[in-house]
Amino acid sequence: MKENIVFVKSKQFAVRIINLYKYLCDEKKEYVLSKQILRSGTSIGANIAESECANSRKDFLFKLYIALKESAETMYWLDLLYETEFIDDKMYRSMHDDCEEIKKILQASTKTISSE
């Protein structure tokens, strides 16, 4: 069985998001934005996992679109955390680059599937 690279990357990203959430709560005492990024950042992989059990091509594509939208939302929360100085440049760039990579894979996948 072929490894689903976007699933693997989104799960690894979710682990990073959970660790970011713990850092923001424990070290920065930030509880609002951290909760938002926890939800959207872990939802990316959850929707990709759901897509693997889709009951139709349309359902599969729908789940990937949700994952794509969650990646865009996560980018928004990362931007806010950076611009309000809750995370530094190094952390921001690393998380942003990972999220951007997942987003690009999902964009390419949804484009390919919807054009077939």
TORROLUM-367184 format. One record per atom (N, C-alpha, C): atom name; residue number from 1; residue in one letter; x, y, z; chain. Coordinates in nm, 2 decimals, m for minus. Layout:
{rec CA, NUM, A, {X, Y, Z}, A},
...
//
This chain:
{rec N, 1, M, {0.08, m0.12, 0.00}, A},
{rec CA, 1, M, {0.00, 0.00, 0.00}, A},
{rec C, 1, M, {0.09, 0.12, 0.00}, A},
{rec N, 2, K, {0.06, 0.22, m0.09}, A},
{rec CA, 2, K, {0.13, 0.34, m0.10}, A},
{rec C, 2, K, {0.11, 0.43, 0.02}, A},
{rec N, 3, E, {0.22, 0.49, 0.07}, A},
{rec CA, 3, E, {0.21, 0.59, 0.18}, A},
{rec C, 3, E, {0.15, 0.72, 0.14}, A},
{rec N, 4, N, {0.05, 0.76, 0.21}, A},
{rec CA, 4, N, {m0.02, 0.89, 0.18}, A},
{rec C, 4, N, {0.06, 1.00, 0.24}, A},
{rec N, 5, I, {0.14, 1.07, 0.16}, A},
{rec CA, 5, I, {0.24, 1.17, 0.21}, A},
{rec C, 5, I, {0.17, 1.29, 0.28}, A},
{rec N, 6, V, {0.05, 1.33, 0.23}, A},
{rec CA, 6, V, {m0.01, 1.44, 0.29}, A},
{rec C, 6, V, {m0.07, 1.40, 0.42}, A},
{rec N, 7, F, {m0.11, 1.28, 0.44}, A},
{rec CA, 7, F, {m0.16, 1.23, 0.57}, A},
{rec C, 7, F, {m0.05, 1.23, 0.67}, A},
{rec N, 8, V, {0.07, 1.18, 0.63}, A},
{rec CA, 8, V, {0.19, 1.17, 0.72}, A},
{rec C, 8, V, {0.23, 1.31, 0.76}, A},
{rec N, 9, K, {0.24, 1.40, 0.66}, A},
{rec CA, 9, K, {0.28, 1.54, 0.69}, A},
{rec C, 9, K, {0.18, 1.61, 0.78}, A},
{rec N, 10, S, {0.05, 1.59, 0.75}, A},
{rec CA, 10, S, {m0.05, 1.66, 0.83}, A},
{rec C, 10, S, {m0.05, 1.61, 0.98}, A},
{rec N, 11, K, {m0.02, 1.48, 0.99}, A},
{rec CA, 11, K, {m0.01, 1.42, 1.13}, A},
{rec C, 11, K, {0.11, 1.48, 1.21}, A},
{rec N, 12, Q, {0.22, 1.48, 1.14}, A},
{rec CA, 12, Q, {0.34, 1.54, 1.20}, A},
{rec C, 12, Q, {0.32, 1.69, 1.23}, A},
{rec N, 13, F, {0.25, 1.76, 1.14}, A},
{rec CA, 13, F, {0.21, 1.90, 1.17}, A},
{rec C, 13, F, {0.12, 1.91, 1.29}, A},
{rec N, 14, A, {0.03, 1.82, 1.30}, A},
{rec CA, 14, A, {m0.07, 1.82, 1.42}, A},
{rec C, 14, A, {0.01, 1.81, 1.55}, A},
{rec N, 15, V, {0.11, 1.72, 1.55}, A},
{rec CA, 15, V, {0.19, 1.71, 1.67}, A},
{rec C, 15, V, {0.26, 1.84, 1.70}, A},
{rec N, 16, R, {0.31, 1.90, 1.60}, A},
{rec CA, 16, R, {0.38, 2.03, 1.62}, A},
{rec C, 16, R, {0.28, 2.14, 1.67}, A},
{rec N, 17, I, {0.16, 2.13, 1.62}, A},
{rec CA, 17, I, {0.05, 2.23, 1.67}, A},
{rec C, 17, I, {0.02, 2.20, 1.81}, A},
{rec N, 18, I, {0.01, 2.08, 1.85}, A},
{rec CA, 18, I, {m0.02, 2.04, 1.99}, A},
{rec C, 18, I, {0.09, 2.09, 2.08}, A},
{rec N, 19, N, {0.21, 2.07, 2.04}, A},
{rec CA, 19, N, {0.32, 2.12, 2.12}, A},
{rec C, 19, N, {0.33, 2.28, 2.12}, A},
{rec N, 20, L, {0.29, 2.34, 2.01}, A},
{rec CA, 20, L, {0.28, 2.49, 2.01}, A},
{rec C, 20, L, {0.17, 2.53, 2.11}, A},
{rec N, 21, Y, {0.06, 2.46, 2.11}, A},
{rec CA, 21, Y, {m0.05, 2.49, 2.20}, A},
{rec C, 21, Y, {0.00, 2.49, 2.35}, A},
{rec N, 22, K, {0.07, 2.38, 2.38}, A},
{rec CA, 22, K, {0.12, 2.36, 2.52}, A},
{rec C, 22, K, {0.21, 2.47, 2.55}, A},
{rec N, 23, Y, {0.30, 2.51, 2.46}, A},
{rec CA, 23, Y, {0.40, 2.62, 2.48}, A},
{rec C, 23, Y, {0.32, 2.75, 2.51}, A},
{rec N, 24, L, {0.23, 2.78, 2.42}, A},
{rec CA, 24, L, {0.15, 2.91, 2.43}, A},
{rec C, 24, L, {0.08, 2.91, 2.57}, A},
{rec N, 25, C, {0.02, 2.81, 2.61}, A},
{rec CA, 25, C, {m0.05, 2.81, 2.74}, A},
{rec C, 25, C, {0.04, 2.81, 2.86}, A},
{rec N, 26, D, {0.14, 2.73, 2.85}, A},
{rec CA, 26, D, {0.23, 2.72, 2.97}, A},
{rec C, 26, D, {0.33, 2.84, 2.98}, A},
{rec N, 27, E, {0.39, 2.87, 2.87}, A},
{rec CA, 27, E, {0.50, 2.98, 2.87}, A},
{rec C, 27, E, {0.44, 3.12, 2.85}, A},
{rec N, 28, K, {0.35, 3.13, 2.76}, A},
{rec CA, 28, K, {0.30, 3.27, 2.72}, A},
{rec C, 28, K, {0.17, 3.30, 2.79}, A},
{rec N, 29, K, {0.10, 3.21, 2.85}, A},
{rec CA, 29, K, {m0.03, 3.23, 2.92}, A},
{rec C, 29, K, {m0.13, 3.28, 2.82}, A},
{rec N, 30, E, {m0.13, 3.23, 2.70}, A},
{rec CA, 30, E, {m0.22, 3.27, 2.59}, A},
{rec C, 30, E, {m0.31, 3.15, 2.57}, A},
{rec N, 31, Y, {m0.45, 3.18, 2.58}, A},
{rec CA, 31, Y, {m0.55, 3.07, 2.58}, A},
{rec C, 31, Y, {m0.65, 3.09, 2.47}, A},
{rec N, 32, V, {m0.66, 3.20, 2.40}, A},
{rec CA, 32, V, {m0.76, 3.22, 2.30}, A},
{rec C, 32, V, {m0.71, 3.18, 2.16}, A},
{rec N, 33, L, {m0.61, 3.25, 2.12}, A},
{rec CA, 33, L, {m0.55, 3.22, 1.98}, A},
{rec C, 33, L, {m0.50, 3.07, 1.98}, A},
{rec N, 34, S, {m0.44, 3.03, 2.09}, A},
{rec CA, 34, S, {m0.38, 2.90, 2.10}, A},
{rec C, 34, S, {m0.49, 2.79, 2.08}, A},
{rec N, 35, K, {m0.61, 2.81, 2.13}, A},
{rec CA, 35, K, {m0.72, 2.72, 2.12}, A},
{rec C, 35, K, {m0.77, 2.71, 1.97}, A},
{rec N, 36, Q, {m0.77, 2.83, 1.91}, A},
{rec CA, 36, Q, {m0.81, 2.84, 1.77}, A},
{rec C, 36, Q, {m0.71, 2.76, 1.68}, A},
{rec N, 37, I, {m0.58, 2.78, 1.70}, A},
{rec CA, 37, I, {m0.49, 2.71, 1.61}, A},
{rec C, 37, I, {m0.48, 2.57, 1.64}, A},
{rec N, 38, L, {m0.51, 2.53, 1.77}, A},
{rec CA, 38, L, {m0.51, 2.39, 1.80}, A},
{rec C, 38, L, {m0.63, 2.32, 1.72}, A},
{rec N, 39, R, {m0.74, 2.38, 1.71}, A},
{rec CA, 39, R, {m0.86, 2.32, 1.64}, A},
{rec C, 39, R, {m0.83, 2.31, 1.49}, A},
{rec N, 40, S, {m0.79, 2.43, 1.43}, A},
{rec CA, 40, S, {m0.77, 2.42, 1.29}, A},
{rec C, 40, S, {m0.65, 2.34, 1.25}, A},
{rec N, 41, G, {m0.54, 2.35, 1.32}, A},
{rec CA, 41, G, {m0.42, 2.28, 1.29}, A},
{rec C, 41, G, {m0.43, 2.13, 1.30}, A},
{rec N, 42, T, {m0.51, 2.08, 1.39}, A},
{rec CA, 42, T, {m0.53, 1.94, 1.40}, A},
{rec C, 42, T, {m0.64, 1.89, 1.31}, A},
{rec N, 43, S, {m0.73, 1.97, 1.27}, A},
{rec CA, 43, S, {m0.84, 1.94, 1.19}, A},
{rec C, 43, S, {m0.79, 1.90, 1.04}, A},
{rec N, 44, I, {m0.68, 1.96, 1.00}, A},
{rec CA, 44, I, {m0.63, 1.93, 0.87}, A},
{rec C, 44, I, {m0.61, 1.78, 0.85}, A},
{rec N, 45, G, {m0.53, 1.72, 0.94}, A},
{rec CA, 45, G, {m0.51, 1.58, 0.93}, A},
{rec C, 45, G, {m0.63, 1.49, 0.96}, A},
{rec N, 46, A, {m0.72, 1.54, 1.05}, A},
{rec CA, 46, A, {m0.84, 1.47, 1.08}, A},
{rec C, 46, A, {m0.93, 1.45, 0.96}, A},
{rec N, 47, N, {m0.94, 1.56, 0.88}, A},
{rec CA, 47, N, {m1.02, 1.56, 0.76}, A},
{rec C, 47, N, {m0.95, 1.47, 0.65}, A},
{rec N, 48, I, {m0.82, 1.47, 0.64}, A},
{rec CA, 48, I, {m0.75, 1.39, 0.55}, A},
{rec C, 48, I, {m0.78, 1.24, 0.59}, A},
{rec N, 49, A, {m0.77, 1.21, 0.71}, A},
{rec CA, 49, A, {m0.80, 1.07, 0.76}, A},
{rec C, 49, A, {m0.94, 1.03, 0.73}, A},
{rec N, 50, E, {m1.04, 1.13, 0.75}, A},
{rec CA, 50, E, {m1.18, 1.10, 0.71}, A},
{rec C, 50, E, {m1.19, 1.07, 0.56}, A},
{rec N, 51, S, {m1.11, 1.14, 0.48}, A},
{rec CA, 51, S, {m1.13, 1.13, 0.33}, A},
{rec C, 51, S, {m1.09, 0.99, 0.29}, A},
{rec N, 52, E, {m1.01, 0.92, 0.36}, A},
{rec CA, 52, E, {m0.97, 0.78, 0.33}, A},
{rec C, 52, E, {m1.08, 0.68, 0.34}, A},
{rec N, 53, C, {m1.18, 0.72, 0.41}, A},
{rec CA, 53, C, {m1.30, 0.64, 0.43}, A},
{rec C, 53, C, {m1.42, 0.70, 0.36}, A},
{rec N, 54, A, {m1.40, 0.78, 0.27}, A},
{rec CA, 54, A, {m1.51, 0.85, 0.19}, A},
{rec C, 54, A, {m1.59, 0.74, 0.12}, A},
{rec N, 55, N, {m1.72, 0.77, 0.11}, A},
{rec CA, 55, N, {m1.81, 0.67, 0.04}, A},
{rec C, 55, N, {m1.84, 0.71, m0.10}, A},
{rec N, 56, S, {m1.78, 0.82, m0.15}, A},
{rec CA, 56, S, {m1.78, 0.85, m0.29}, A},
{rec C, 56, S, {m1.67, 0.95, m0.33}, A},
{rec N, 57, R, {m1.65, 0.96, m0.46}, A},
{rec CA, 57, R, {m1.54, 1.05, m0.50}, A},
{rec C, 57, R, {m1.58, 1.20, m0.46}, A},
{rec N, 58, K, {m1.70, 1.23, m0.46}, A},
{rec CA, 58, K, {m1.75, 1.36, m0.42}, A},
{rec C, 58, K, {m1.72, 1.39, m0.27}, A},
{rec N, 59, D, {m1.75, 1.29, m0.19}, A},
{rec CA, 59, D, {m1.73, 1.29, m0.05}, A},
{rec C, 59, D, {m1.58, 1.31, m0.02}, A},
{rec N, 60, F, {m1.50, 1.23, m0.09}, A},
{rec CA, 60, F, {m1.35, 1.23, m0.08}, A},
{rec C, 60, F, {m1.30, 1.37, m0.11}, A},
{rec N, 61, L, {m1.34, 1.43, m0.22}, A},
{rec CA, 61, L, {m1.30, 1.57, m0.26}, A},
{rec C, 61, L, {m1.35, 1.67, m0.16}, A},
{rec N, 62, F, {m1.47, 1.65, m0.11}, A},
{rec CA, 62, F, {m1.52, 1.75, 0.00}, A},
{rec C, 62, F, {m1.44, 1.75, 0.12}, A},
{rec N, 63, K, {m1.39, 1.63, 0.17}, A},
{rec CA, 63, K, {m1.31, 1.62, 0.29}, A},
{rec C, 63, K, {m1.17, 1.69, 0.26}, A},
{rec N, 64, L, {m1.12, 1.67, 0.14}, A},
{rec CA, 64, L, {m0.99, 1.74, 0.11}, A},
{rec C, 64, L, {m1.01, 1.89, 0.10}, A},
{rec N, 65, Y, {m1.12, 1.93, 0.05}, A},
{rec CA, 65, Y, {m1.15, 2.08, 0.05}, A},
{rec C, 65, Y, {m1.15, 2.14, 0.19}, A},
{rec N, 66, I, {m1.22, 2.06, 0.28}, A},
{rec CA, 66, I, {m1.22, 2.11, 0.42}, A},
{rec C, 66, I, {m1.08, 2.11, 0.48}, A},
{rec N, 67, A, {m1.00, 2.01, 0.45}, A},
{rec CA, 67, A, {m0.86, 2.01, 0.50}, A},
{rec C, 67, A, {m0.79, 2.13, 0.45}, A},
{rec N, 68, L, {m0.81, 2.16, 0.32}, A},
{rec CA, 68, L, {m0.75, 2.28, 0.26}, A},
{rec C, 68, L, {m0.79, 2.41, 0.32}, A},
{rec N, 69, K, {m0.92, 2.42, 0.35}, A},
{rec CA, 69, K, {m0.97, 2.54, 0.42}, A},
{rec C, 69, K, {m0.91, 2.55, 0.56}, A},
{rec N, 70, E, {m0.90, 2.44, 0.63}, A},
{rec CA, 70, E, {m0.84, 2.44, 0.76}, A},
{rec C, 70, E, {m0.69, 2.48, 0.76}, A},
{rec N, 71, S, {m0.62, 2.44, 0.65}, A},
{rec CA, 71, S, {m0.48, 2.49, 0.64}, A},
{rec C, 71, S, {m0.47, 2.64, 0.62}, A},
{rec N, 72, A, {m0.56, 2.69, 0.54}, A},
{rec CA, 72, A, {m0.57, 2.84, 0.53}, A},
{rec C, 72, A, {m0.60, 2.91, 0.66}, A},
{rec N, 73, E, {m0.69, 2.85, 0.73}, A},
{rec CA, 73, E, {m0.72, 2.91, 0.86}, A},
{rec C, 73, E, {m0.60, 2.91, 0.96}, A},
{rec N, 74, T, {m0.54, 2.79, 0.96}, A},
{rec CA, 74, T, {m0.42, 2.78, 1.04}, A},
{rec C, 74, T, {m0.31, 2.88, 1.01}, A},
{rec N, 75, M, {m0.29, 2.91, 0.88}, A},
{rec CA, 75, M, {m0.20, 3.01, 0.84}, A},
{rec C, 75, M, {m0.24, 3.15, 0.90}, A},
{rec N, 76, Y, {m0.36, 3.17, 0.90}, A},
{rec CA, 76, Y, {m0.41, 3.30, 0.96}, A},
{rec C, 76, Y, {m0.38, 3.31, 1.11}, A},
{rec N, 77, W, {m0.40, 3.20, 1.18}, A},
{rec CA, 77, W, {m0.37, 3.20, 1.33}, A},
{rec C, 77, W, {m0.22, 3.21, 1.35}, A},
{rec N, 78, L, {m0.14, 3.15, 1.26}, A},
{rec CA, 78, L, {0.01, 3.16, 1.28}, A},
{rec C, 78, L, {0.05, 3.30, 1.25}, A},
{rec N, 79, D, {m0.01, 3.37, 1.15}, A},
{rec CA, 79, D, {0.02, 3.51, 1.12}, A},
{rec C, 79, D, {m0.01, 3.60, 1.24}, A},
{rec N, 80, L, {m0.13, 3.58, 1.30}, A},
{rec CA, 80, L, {m0.16, 3.66, 1.42}, A},
{rec C, 80, L, {m0.07, 3.63, 1.54}, A},
{rec N, 81, L, {m0.04, 3.51, 1.56}, A},
{rec CA, 81, L, {0.05, 3.48, 1.67}, A},
{rec C, 81, L, {0.19, 3.54, 1.65}, A},
{rec N, 82, Y, {0.24, 3.54, 1.53}, A},
{rec CA, 82, Y, {0.36, 3.61, 1.50}, A},
{rec C, 82, Y, {0.36, 3.76, 1.51}, A},
{rec N, 83, E, {0.25, 3.82, 1.45}, A},
{rec CA, 83, E, {0.24, 3.96, 1.45}, A},
{rec C, 83, E, {0.21, 4.02, 1.59}, A},
{rec N, 84, T, {0.16, 3.94, 1.68}, A},
{rec CA, 84, T, {0.14, 3.98, 1.82}, A},
{rec C, 84, T, {0.25, 3.94, 1.91}, A},
{rec N, 85, E, {0.36, 3.88, 1.85}, A},
{rec CA, 85, E, {0.48, 3.84, 1.92}, A},
{rec C, 85, E, {0.47, 3.73, 2.02}, A},
{rec N, 86, F, {0.37, 3.64, 2.00}, A},
{rec CA, 86, F, {0.36, 3.53, 2.09}, A},
{rec C, 86, F, {0.46, 3.42, 2.04}, A},
{rec N, 87, I, {0.49, 3.42, 1.91}, A},
{rec CA, 87, I, {0.59, 3.33, 1.86}, A},
{rec C, 87, I, {0.70, 3.41, 1.79}, A},
{rec N, 88, D, {0.82, 3.36, 1.79}, A},
{rec CA, 88, D, {0.93, 3.43, 1.73}, A},
{rec C, 88, D, {0.94, 3.40, 1.58}, A},
{rec N, 89, D, {1.03, 3.46, 1.51}, A},
{rec CA, 89, D, {1.05, 3.45, 1.37}, A},
{rec C, 89, D, {1.08, 3.30, 1.33}, A},
{rec N, 90, K, {1.17, 3.24, 1.40}, A},
{rec CA, 90, K, {1.22, 3.11, 1.37}, A},
{rec C, 90, K, {1.10, 3.01, 1.38}, A},
{rec N, 91, M, {1.03, 3.02, 1.49}, A},
{rec CA, 91, M, {0.91, 2.93, 1.51}, A},
{rec C, 91, M, {0.81, 2.95, 1.40}, A},
{rec N, 92, Y, {0.78, 3.08, 1.37}, A},
{rec CA, 92, Y, {0.68, 3.12, 1.27}, A},
{rec C, 92, Y, {0.72, 3.06, 1.14}, A},
{rec N, 93, R, {0.84, 3.08, 1.09}, A},
{rec CA, 93, R, {0.88, 3.04, 0.96}, A},
{rec C, 93, R, {0.87, 2.89, 0.95}, A},
{rec N, 94, S, {0.92, 2.82, 1.05}, A},
{rec CA, 94, S, {0.91, 2.67, 1.04}, A},
{rec C, 94, S, {0.77, 2.62, 1.04}, A},
{rec N, 95, M, {0.68, 2.67, 1.12}, A},
{rec CA, 95, M, {0.54, 2.62, 1.12}, A},
{rec C, 95, M, {0.47, 2.67, 0.99}, A},
{rec N, 96, H, {0.50, 2.79, 0.95}, A},
{rec CA, 96, H, {0.44, 2.84, 0.83}, A},
{rec C, 96, H, {0.48, 2.76, 0.71}, A},
{rec N, 97, D, {0.61, 2.73, 0.70}, A},
{rec CA, 97, D, {0.66, 2.65, 0.58}, A},
{rec C, 97, D, {0.59, 2.51, 0.58}, A},
{rec N, 98, D, {0.58, 2.45, 0.69}, A},
{rec CA, 98, D, {0.52, 2.32, 0.70}, A},
{rec C, 98, D, {0.37, 2.33, 0.65}, A},
{rec N, 99, C, {0.30, 2.43, 0.71}, A},
{rec CA, 99, C, {0.16, 2.44, 0.67}, A},
{rec C, 99, C, {0.14, 2.48, 0.52}, A},
{rec N, 100, E, {0.23, 2.56, 0.47}, A},
{rec CA, 100, E, {0.23, 2.60, 0.33}, A},
{rec C, 100, E, {0.25, 2.47, 0.24}, A},
{rec N, 101, E, {0.34, 2.39, 0.28}, A},
{rec CA, 101, E, {0.37, 2.27, 0.20}, A},
{rec C, 101, E, {0.24, 2.18, 0.20}, A},
{rec N, 102, I, {0.18, 2.16, 0.31}, A},
{rec CA, 102, I, {0.05, 2.08, 0.32}, A},
{rec C, 102, I, {m0.06, 2.14, 0.23}, A},
{rec N, 103, K, {m0.07, 2.27, 0.24}, A},
{rec CA, 103, K, {m0.17, 2.35, 0.17}, A},
{rec C, 103, K, {m0.15, 2.33, 0.02}, A},
{rec N, 104, K, {m0.02, 2.34, m0.03}, A},
{rec CA, 104, K, {0.01, 2.32, m0.17}, A},
{rec C, 104, K, {m0.02, 2.18, m0.22}, A},
{rec N, 105, I, {0.01, 2.08, m0.14}, A},
{rec CA, 105, I, {m0.03, 1.94, m0.17}, A},
{rec C, 105, I, {m0.18, 1.93, m0.19}, A},
{rec N, 106, L, {m0.25, 1.98, m0.09}, A},
{rec CA, 106, L, {m0.40, 1.97, m0.10}, A},
{rec C, 106, L, {m0.45, 2.05, m0.21}, A},
{rec N, 107, Q, {m0.40, 2.17, m0.25}, A},
{rec CA, 107, Q, {m0.44, 2.24, m0.36}, A},
{rec C, 107, Q, {m0.42, 2.16, m0.49}, A},
{rec N, 108, A, {m0.31, 2.10, m0.50}, A},
{rec CA, 108, A, {m0.28, 2.02, m0.62}, A},
{rec C, 108, A, {m0.37, 1.90, m0.63}, A},
{rec N, 109, S, {m0.39, 1.84, m0.52}, A},
{rec CA, 109, S, {m0.48, 1.71, m0.51}, A},
{rec C, 109, S, {m0.62, 1.75, m0.55}, A},
{rec N, 110, T, {m0.68, 1.85, m0.49}, A},
{rec CA, 110, T, {m0.81, 1.89, m0.52}, A},
{rec C, 110, T, {m0.83, 1.93, m0.66}, A},
{rec N, 111, K, {m0.73, 2.00, m0.72}, A},
{rec CA, 111, K, {m0.74, 2.04, m0.86}, A},
{rec C, 111, K, {m0.74, 1.92, m0.95}, A},
{rec N, 112, T, {m0.65, 1.83, m0.92}, A},
{rec CA, 112, T, {m0.64, 1.71, m1.00}, A},
{rec C, 112, T, {m0.77, 1.63, m1.00}, A},
{rec N, 113, I, {m0.81, 1.60, m0.88}, A},
{rec CA, 113, I, {m0.93, 1.52, m0.86}, A},
{rec C, 113, I, {m1.06, 1.58, m0.92}, A},
{rec N, 114, S, {m1.07, 1.71, m0.91}, A},
{rec CA, 114, S, {m1.19, 1.78, m0.96}, A},
{rec C, 114, S, {m1.19, 1.79, m1.11}, A},
{rec N, 115, S, {m1.07, 1.78, m1.17}, A},
{rec CA, 115, S, {m1.06, 1.79, m1.32}, A},
{rec C, 115, S, {m1.07, 1.65, m1.39}, A},
{rec N, 116, E, {m1.07, 1.55, m1.31}, A},
{rec CA, 116, E, {m1.08, 1.41, m1.37}, A},
{rec C, 116, E, {m1.22, 1.38, m1.40}, A},
//
